[in-house]
């Protein structure tokens, strides 16, 4: 082989080397197939959305620990009656005081602050659970979207293959003088249209897999799926009536309103002035004696009465109450619609599949009749378009059924397989 290459002209050898390098660079990367959805959901614990939600819980826990801290005491040393005029020129008459000051929170300020911190932790945990449920829902939809993109490509490829067969049959009849040239041009135009649809489906597939990979937090884009979520059966024990008052979004809004009310109470308590108790020991050098000192200081709330923070907390509590009302209304509406959507989606799938079987038989008969010269090309083209539309309707019905099942699972705080999300 080396001897053969050595006998080739240098220009040919260079071209071969360039072609080899280009082929190596353009070779497709190793396919990364997405695992089954349940496995993928477990593997995405380090996804950015999951990390953000868990970090918010740790943040609130840290704030709650800080809320339990008491005010720090103050220790000070003060020397008086030194380096002055007579008789205080030296340090013989110095008076040195060692002082200990401790702020005392009164009026339930600390307990209100602790209650606000604990309510914040409860709210963050409720939001974290709601975020986990919504993440599982979004991930399932992204997984299904990639599956739908694959199936749309298969449908488009089938459309292209049928259009090619029709074009070949039309050209045969044109060459035999049984059809006008116009029929072949019509078949060719139909082929170009479905070929364009196929290219669009391929672009949609790339986008769907990119979104799935980004949501899962993986560096390499998935190139395939291990299962189809469109055919996951409904778990009968898990998919019963939905209690709207147990939905994660409603519980999160309820916890946030509770936390907002606790923060308002804490801000109102902050307006109460703190009392500082002072205890000290004073050394009197001139008398060679030691004495105790004691006192109390109270700030005068003349300029800062915490009114701005109280007003902000009141507005925050009102907004949280409004969000709770909206979450309650949404949960009730979604719960009422969930069961009806499941039943309607399943009926729609059955009707669409029956229509597809009819369209397949219609296309088969139309093709036989056209090839036998008993029907015009327009009837065959219409039958092919009807079959393609029927297949698309079946896929759309399956997508709607999946959306209804996924929505119901989100309302119940479960995965598609019926497992509860904690």
Secondary structure, 3 states (H helix, E strand, C coil): CHHHHHHCCHHHHHHHHHHHHHHHHHCCCCCCEECCHHHHHHHHHHCHHHHHHHHHHHHHHHHHHHHCCCCCCEEEEEEECCCCCCCCCCCCCCEEEEEEEEEECCCCHHHHHHHHHHHHHHHHHHHHHHHHHHHHHHHHHHHHHHHHHHHHHHHHHHHHHHHHHHHHHHHHHHHCCCCCHHHHHHHHHHHHHHHHHHHHHHHHHHHHHHHHHHHHCCCCCCCEECCCHHHCCCCCCCCCCCCHHHCHHHHHHHHHHHHHHHHHHHHHHHCCCCEEEEEEEEEECCCCEEEEEEEEEECCCCCCCCHHHHHHHHHHHHHHHHHHHHHHHHHHHHHHHHHHHHHHHHHHHHHHHHHHHHHHHHHHHHHHHHHCCCCCHHHHHHHHHHHHHHHHHHHHHHHHHHHHHHHHHHHHCECCCCCECC
